[in-house]
Amino acid sequence: MLFVVILTYSDSVSESIKEKRARLLENAKINVSEAYSKMDHPLIQAFATFTENERMINQMNEKLEEWYSMYFPELKTGSPKSYATFVSEFGNDKRSANAKDLERIFDEHAKHIAKVAEESMGGDPEEKEYALLKSIAEEELRLIELNDKILVYIKEGTERLMPNITGIIDYKVAAELLSKAGSVEKLALMPASTIQLLGAEKALFKHLKFGSKPPKYGALFKLQEIANANREDRGRIARVYATKLAIAARADAFSKNYIADRLNEDLKKALSRDRKHGNQNKK
């Protein structure tokens, strides 16, 4: 004989749809609040702001140099801050800057700037035009000052959140890796090969889609040890760094033990072995 049993739950036992929705929403709020209370998200936002500001500074400096070069074509500084400061303070009369002012702006290049200013073939802008040039230069300087403040925050935050990673690499590169990964925990769960290619997503996509050469490094290229190495050695050095960074990330995310000193010693030994191996292969 087949019996069909129908179970019914009273309101006191079961949870209504409305109550369940409210509970899930509250749990979601708590999870989001906990996630945003960590240092990961603020640092990622700070780095994104820094990167965007840096792009704007470079664009503004490029336009400022194109415009002001009509009046001082010999002025070459290599520093957006120095260039904008000079335009802001002496762009209406380039020969009015004294030696002390030029030294404050250009350091050891002051004498050269004074000489080319005195011999410059350019004239000086009219009052209304200079007012615009001065405004552009001052806006650029404000963005530079803001980025300096953001960098202080990023440095302090990354050293606190990722002491082992920043004990191995530059804090700005560490912040970029964090930004690409999404969090320290996500970075810690990545294999070394993935960490090595963080920041090279476009090149990797081209390789997978069009068969171009695979990338050997991403954000790690900004490390001086990699950027200054021979082209054929950069991939190997990036792999060594990525291996140690993977260990450092796990310590920062989970164990919280400071092992950067030991990792740096291991890194030096690994790089030394890699150089010897690379030299042998070249022979």
BELNORDA-V318613 format. One record per pair of residues at least 24 apart in sequence whose C-alpha atoms are under 6 Angstrom apart, sorted by the first residue. I is the first residue (numbers start at 0). J is the second residue. If there is no record, write none. Layout:
i=I j=J
i=I j=J
//
This chain:
i=39 j=182
i=43 j=178
i=49 j=146
i=56 j=139
i=70 j=121
i=70 j=122
i=70 j=123
i=71 j=121
i=83 j=136
i=87 j=133
i=87 j=136
i=91 j=123
i=161 j=251
i=163 j=247
i=163 j=259
i=164 j=247
i=166 j=259
i=183 j=252
i=184 j=252
i=187 j=248
i=187 j=249
i=191 j=241
i=191 j=242
i=191 j=245
i=194 j=241
i=195 j=241
//
